[in-house]
Amino acid sequence: MTCSIEFKLFAPNNKAAELIGSFSDWKKIPMKKGDDGYFRTQVELKDSIYHYKFRVQPKSASVQPDEWVDVNDLYATDIDSASQNSVVHQKKR
């Protein structure tokens, strides 16, 4: 069974954001920024356990202008200790 899951990241001061994860073979999934400062995307996931991170392009003097930085989901309920990836558990309801 598959379910549509919304991934969102509050990052109002970032230029762009992408989702990367085991469900996409770590290929980037674009995220759209809303007026509320959240970047969002929807992903169809089968029942399983997945690792993921957000990739952001900050507006910061501490990074190069076109540099991307990988960050964890601050609201993830699980972080894999070995890989330091956020984890989502998709199960039937």
C-alpha positions in Angstrom: 0.0 0.0 0.0 1.2 3.5 -0.8 0.5 6.8 0.9 1.2 10.4 0.0 3.4 12.0 2.6 4.1 15.7 2.8 7.6 16.7 3.7 8.1 20.3 4.9 10.9 22.4 6.1 10.6 25.8 7.7 13.5 27.8 6.1 12.3 31.3 5.3 15.8 32.7 4.8 17.0 30.0 2.4 17.0 30.5 -1.4 16.0 26.9 -2.2 15.4 23.4 -0.7 15.3 19.9 -2.0 14.4 16.5 -0.4 16.8 13.6 -0.8 16.3 10.1 0.5 16.4 6.4 0.1 12.9 6.4 -1.4 14.4 8.4 -4.4 17.8 6.6 -4.5 19.1 9.9 -3.0 18.2 11.8 -6.1 16.9 15.3 -5.4 13.2 16.1 -5.3 12.5 19.8 -5.6 10.6 21.6 -2.9 8.4 24.7 -3.4 8.5 27.6 -1.0 5.3 29.0 0.3 4.5 32.5 1.6 4.6 31.1 5.1 8.4 30.3 4.8 7.9 26.5 4.5 9.3 24.5 1.6 7.0 21.6 0.8 6.8 18.5 -1.4 4.6 15.4 -1.6 6.0 11.9 -2.0 4.2 8.6 -2.5 5.7 6.0 -0.2 5.1 2.3 0.2 5.0 0.7 3.6 8.7 0.7 4.8 11.3 2.6 6.7 13.2 5.3 4.8 16.1 7.6 5.4 16.1 11.2 4.2 17.6 14.7 4.6 16.8 18.1 3.3 19.3 19.9 1.1 19.2 23.7 1.4 20.8 26.6 -0.3 21.3 29.2 2.4 21.6 32.9 2.1 24.6 33.1 4.4 28.0 34.7 4.4 29.4 31.5 5.9 28.8 29.4 2.7 29.5 30.0 -1.0 26.7 31.6 -3.0 25.7 28.4 -4.8 26.6 25.9 -2.1 24.1 23.4 -0.9 24.0 22.1 2.7 22.4 18.8 3.9 20.4 19.1 7.1 18.2 16.8 9.2 14.5 17.3 9.7 14.2 19.1 13.1 10.8 17.4 13.6 11.9 13.9 12.7 10.8 11.4 15.4 13.8 9.2 14.6 17.5 9.8 13.6 19.6 6.8 12.5 22.7 6.9 14.8 25.1 5.3 12.2 24.2 7.5 9.2 22.8 10.6 11.0 19.9 10.6 8.6 16.3 11.5 9.5 14.0 8.4 9.4 10.4 8.1 8.4 8.4 5.0 9.2 5.6 4.5 6.7 3.1 1.9 7.8 -0.5 0.9 7.0 -3.1 2.6 9.1 
